[in-house]
Amino acid sequence: MSERREHILDAARSLIVRDGYAGASMHAIARAAGVTRPSLYSEFTDREDLFAALWDREEDRVLTMSAAATPDVPPGADPVEIAQQSVDVFVDLVLSAPETWRLVLMAGDGMPPSTHDRIERGRESIRERVQLVLNVVTALGDRDDVDTELLGHGVISASETAARLLVGDGGVSREAVIGTLRWMTRRALVMAGVLAATTAGKG
């Protein structure tokens, strides 16, 4: 992807996060990017084409980051260590790309239906990967009464809330988010029968 194309997509992303999709006309995007409208149209045929290119890029980034934060659980691995490492990786990845996460997590007012569908498909893809990890973890605890699909939805919800707090204006610290997510993962491991309840509050 050309440097100018990347610059335009960065400008469009910032504009959408600030003013919403309704405020992201081609004229406004050209102004935000500091390019002429002919230059903009030489890169993207119309607003729909630009939005599609933006979401191709941002979706790939989020899915790559989410995959990095949900590693496989190899035989003999310590699930507590894996879970806590995943928390640290996820939080640092969110902080490394705040504008991407602001875009992905923003409210859907004015969002094109095709964009909404892509977000939902991406969320489901991540949830399925999380569920696969949870299936392995609950098997370690020999539990057959834990609904890993439901637990996976809970993990996604907690992760999205944490990401919103990290990139929002509230100034929630990295340490506070990591500490809370680590506590939640340890509680989840207790529920899965992998970790004793007496150790759940440690670390």
C-alpha positions in Angstrom: 0.0 0.0 0.0 1.4 3.4 -1.0 2.4 5.9 1.7 -0.3 8.4 0.5 -3.0 5.7 0.6 -1.9 4.8 4.2 -2.0 8.5 5.1 -5.5 9.0 3.7 -6.7 5.9 5.6 -5.1 7.2 8.9 -6.9 10.6 8.4 -10.2 8.9 7.6 -9.9 6.8 10.7 -9.2 9.8 13.0 -12.1 11.7 11.4 -14.6 8.9 11.9 -13.5 8.4 15.5 -13.9 12.1 16.1 -17.0 13.0 14.1 -18.6 9.7 13.3 -19.3 8.1 9.9 -21.8 10.8 9.0 -19.1 13.4 9.2 -16.7 11.5 7.1 -17.6 12.7 3.6 -15.0 12.5 0.8 -14.6 16.3 1.0 -14.0 16.1 4.8 -11.6 13.2 4.4 -9.6 15.0 1.7 -9.4 18.1 4.0 -8.3 16.0 7.0 -5.6 14.3 4.9 -4.4 17.5 3.4 -4.9 16.2 -0.2 -6.9 17.5 -3.1 -10.1 15.8 -4.0 -8.7 14.6 -7.4 -5.8 13.0 -5.4 -8.2 11.3 -3.1 -10.3 10.0 -6.0 -7.2 8.7 -7.7 -6.8 6.4 -4.7 -10.4 5.5 -3.9 -13.3 5.5 -6.3 -15.9 6.6 -3.7 -16.6 6.7 0.1 -17.7 3.0 0.1 -14.4 2.0 -1.5 -12.4 4.0 1.0 -14.4 2.5 4.0 -13.8 -1.0 2.6 -10.1 -0.4 2.3 -10.0 1.1 5.8 -11.8 -1.9 7.3 -9.6 -4.4 5.3 -6.6 -2.8 7.1 -8.1 -2.4 10.6 -9.8 -5.7 10.6 -6.6 -7.5 9.7 -4.8 -5.6 12.5 -7.4 -6.5 15.2 -7.6 -10.1 14.2 -3.8 -10.4 14.2 -3.6 -8.8 17.7 -6.4 -10.9 19.0 -4.7 -14.1 17.7 -1.5 -13.0 19.5 -3.4 -12.6 22.7 -5.2 -16.0 22.5 -2.3 -18.5 22.1 -2.6 -22.2 21.9 -2.4 -24.1 25.2 0.3 -26.9 24.6 0.2 -30.1 26.6 1.7 -29.6 30.0 1.5 -25.8 29.9 0.5 -23.9 33.0 -2.9 -22.4 32.2 -2.5 -19.7 34.8 0.7 -18.5 33.3 -0.8 -18.7 29.8 -3.9 -16.7 30.9 -1.8 -14.0 32.6 0.6 -13.7 29.6 -2.4 -13.3 27.4 -3.8 -10.5 29.5 -0.4 -8.6 29.3 -0.1 -9.1 25.6 -3.7 -8.0 24.9 -3.4 -4.8 27.0 -0.1 -3.8 25.4 -1.4 -4.5 21.9 -4.5 -2.3 22.6 -2.2 0.5 23.9 0.1 0.1 20.8 -2.8 0.9 18.4 -5.3 3.1 20.3 -6.9 4.7 17.1 -7.6 1.2 15.7 -9.4 0.1 18.8 -11.3 3.4 19.1 -12.6 2.8 15.6 -13.5 -0.8 16.2 -15.2 -0.2 19.5 -17.1 3.1 18.6 -20.8 3.3 18.6 -22.6 2.3 15.4 -24.5 5.5 14.7 -24.3 6.2 11.0 -22.2 3.1 10.5 -22.7 1.6 7.0 -24.5 -1.8 7.3 -21.6 -3.6 5.5 -19.2 -2.2 8.2 -21.5 -3.4 11.0 -21.6 -6.9 9.5 -17.8 -7.0 9.2 -17.4 -6.0 12.9 -19.9 -8.8 13.9 -18.1 -11.4 11.8 -14.8 -10.4 13.2 -16.1 -10.5 16.8 -17.5 -14.0 16.1 -14.2 -15.2 14.6 -12.4 -14.0 17.8 -15.0 -15.6 20.0 -14.6 -18.9 18.3 -10.8 -18.8 18.8 -11.3 -17.9 22.5 -13.8 -20.8 22.8 -11.2 -23.3 21.4 -8.7 -22.2 24.1 -11.4 -22.4 26.8 -12.3 -25.9 25.6 -8.7 -27.0 26.2 -8.6 -25.2 29.6 -11.9 -26.7 30.9 -10.7 -30.2 29.8 -7.7 -29.8 32.0 -10.1 -29.3 34.9 -12.2 -32.3 33.8 -15.3 -30.1 33.8 -18.2 -30.9 31.5 -20.7 -28.5 33.1 -19.1 -25.3 31.9 -20.6 -23.7 28.8 -17.5 -22.5 27.0 -19.6 -20.7 24.4 -21.2 -18.6 27.1 -17.8 -18.1 28.8 -16.3 -17.0 25.5 -18.9 -14.3 25.1 -18.0 -13.2 28.6 -14.3 -13.0 27.8 -15.0 -10.9 24.6 -17.3 -8.6 26.6 -14.7 -8.1 29.3 -11.9 -7.6 26.8 -13.9 -5.0 24.8 -14.8 -3.1 28.0 -11.1 -3.2 29.1 -10.0 -1.9 25.7 -12.6 1.0 25.9 -11.2 2.0 29.3 -7.6 1.9 28.0 -8.2 4.1 24.9 -11.0 6.3 26.3 -10.7 9.7 28.0 -11.1 8.3 31.5 -7.4 7.7 32.0 -7.7 4.2 33.4 -4.2 2.9 34.0 -2.6 -0.1 32.3 -1.8 -1.5 35.8 -5.4 -1.3 36.9 -6.7 -3.0 33.8 -4.1 -5.8 33.9 -4.7 -6.4 37.6 -8.5 -6.7 37.2 -8.2 -8.9 34.1 -5.7 -11.2 35.8 -8.1 -11.5 38.8 -11.0 -12.3 36.5 -9.0 -15.0 34.6 -8.0 -16.7 37.8 -11.6 -16.8 38.9 -12.5 -18.3 35.6 -9.9 -21.0 36.1 -11.4 -21.8 39.4 -14.8 -22.2 37.8 -13.2 -24.5 35.2 -11.7 -26.6 38.0 -8.1 -25.9 36.9 -7.1 -23.7 39.9 -7.9 -24.1 43.6 -10.2 -21.4 45.0 -7.7 -20.8 47.8 -5.2 -19.4 45.3 -7.5 -17.5 43.1 -7.0 -14.1 44.8 -3.2 -14.3 44.5 -1.5 -12.3 41.7 
